[in-house]
Amino acid sequence: MEHIIQLEGVLSGWYTLLERRCKMEFDKRIPIYEQLKHRVKQAIVNGEYEAGAVLPSRREMAQSYQVNPNTVQRALKELEEEALIMTGNNVPSQVTNDLHRIENLRQTMIEEALSIFFQEIAPLKVKPEQLVQYVIQYAESKRGDQDA
């Protein structure tokens, strides 16, 4: 269990580093609204958008990501259907105040990332102890890159 907690902290830091370093580029194989929805979820989970925070307007988000406002609208509509944000007529969208829902989202996103990671690692037959050490070393080297 200690390895899982340690690994979660490392991965969280790594995702934060990745987000800061990368301008969002869209994958042509995935609908843009899905990618925007995922990006907003990441921002909610990592605290960029805290519980109860007001989100940028649809127009501001569209300009920021250089997409059509209708694309932003669709992403936000789905986030509202998932009860991650609240919207009203002529009222800015807000992140849910439900901390339990946000923590569940965080756990789900971590599990999805780990699933992909382990699908790639499994054929290499790396022992769990070695894997944790590799991940920690990798994350520390990336933190060093960030500090430079």
C-alpha positions in Angstrom: 0.0 0.0 0.0 2.9 2.3 0.8 4.2 1.9 -2.8 0.8 2.9 -4.2 0.6 6.1 -2.1 4.2 6.9 -3.0 3.6 6.3 -6.7 0.4 8.4 -6.6 2.3 11.4 -5.3 5.0 10.9 -8.0 2.5 10.6 -10.8 0.6 13.7 -9.6 3.7 15.8 -9.6 4.6 14.4 -13.1 1.2 15.3 -14.5 1.5 18.9 -13.1 4.9 19.2 -14.7 3.6 18.0 -18.0 0.7 20.4 -17.9 2.9 23.4 -17.3 5.3 22.5 -20.0 2.9 21.6 -22.8 0.6 23.8 -24.7 -2.5 21.9 -25.5 -2.2 20.2 -28.9 -5.2 18.3 -30.1 -5.1 14.6 -31.2 -6.9 14.4 -34.5 -8.2 10.9 -33.6 -10.1 12.2 -30.6 -13.0 14.7 -30.8 -11.7 18.1 -29.5 -14.6 18.5 -27.1 -13.5 15.2 -25.4 -10.0 16.5 -25.1 -11.2 19.8 -23.6 -13.4 18.0 -21.2 -10.4 15.9 -20.1 -8.3 19.0 -19.7 -10.9 20.7 -17.5 -11.2 17.5 -15.4 -7.4 17.6 -14.9 -7.6 21.2 -13.9 -10.3 20.4 -11.3 -8.4 17.4 -9.9 -5.1 19.2 -9.7 -6.6 22.3 -8.0 -6.1 24.7 -10.9 -9.9 25.1 -10.7 -10.8 24.6 -7.0 -14.1 23.4 -5.7 -16.7 26.2 -6.2 -14.3 28.2 -8.5 -15.8 30.2 -11.4 -14.6 28.9 -14.7 -13.5 31.2 -17.5 -16.3 32.1 -19.9 -17.0 29.9 -22.9 -15.7 32.7 -25.1 -12.5 33.0 -23.1 -11.9 29.2 -23.1 -12.5 29.1 -26.9 -10.0 31.9 -27.4 -7.5 30.3 -25.0 -7.7 26.9 -26.7 -8.3 28.4 -30.2 -11.4 26.4 -30.8 -15.0 27.1 -31.7 -17.2 28.3 -28.7 -19.7 25.5 -29.6 -16.9 23.0 -29.0 -16.4 24.5 -25.5 -20.1 24.5 -24.9 -20.4 20.8 -25.7 -17.5 19.9 -23.4 -19.0 22.0 -20.5 -22.4 20.5 -21.1 -21.1 17.0 -20.6 -19.2 18.1 -17.5 -22.4 19.5 -16.2 -24.2 16.2 -16.9 -21.4 14.5 -14.9 -22.2 17.0 -12.1 -18.6 18.3 -12.1 -19.7 21.8 -12.9 -22.8 23.8 -12.4 -24.2 26.3 -14.9 -27.1 28.6 -15.1 -28.6 31.1 -17.6 -26.3 34.1 -17.8 -24.4 32.9 -14.8 -20.7 31.8 -15.0 -20.1 28.1 -14.8 -18.7 26.9 -11.4 -16.8 23.8 -10.3 -18.8 21.6 -8.0 -18.4 22.0 -4.3 -18.7 18.2 -3.8 -15.2 17.3 -2.7 -16.1 13.6 -2.6 -17.0 13.8 -6.3 -13.7 15.5 -7.1 -11.7 12.9 -5.1 -13.6 10.1 -7.0 -12.7 11.7 -10.3 -9.1 11.9 -9.2 -9.0 8.2 -8.3 -10.7 7.3 -11.6 -8.2 9.3 -13.6 -5.2 7.8 -11.7 -6.6 4.3 -12.3 -7.1 5.0 -16.0 -3.5 6.3 -16.3 -2.1 3.3 -14.4 -4.1 0.9 -16.6 -2.5 2.3 -19.7 0.9 2.4 -18.0 0.7 -1.2 -16.8 -0.4 -2.5 -20.2 2.8 -1.2 -21.6 5.0 -2.3 -18.7 3.5 -5.8 -18.2 5.4 -7.5 -21.1 8.7 -6.3 -19.6 8.1 -8.4 -16.4 9.4 -5.7 -14.0 9.1 -6.5 -10.3 6.8 -4.0 -8.4 9.7 -2.8 -6.2 11.9 -2.1 -9.3 9.0 -0.4 -11.1 8.4 1.9 -8.1 12.1 2.8 -8.0 12.2 3.5 -11.8 9.1 5.7 -11.5 10.6 7.7 -8.6 13.9 8.1 -10.4 12.2 9.3 -13.5 10.0 11.7 -11.7 12.9 13.1 -9.8 14.9 13.6 -13.0 11.9 15.5 -14.5 11.6 17.7 -11.4 15.3 18.5 -11.8 14.6 19.5 -15.4 11.8 21.8 -14.2 14.1 23.5 -11.6 16.8 24.2 -14.2 
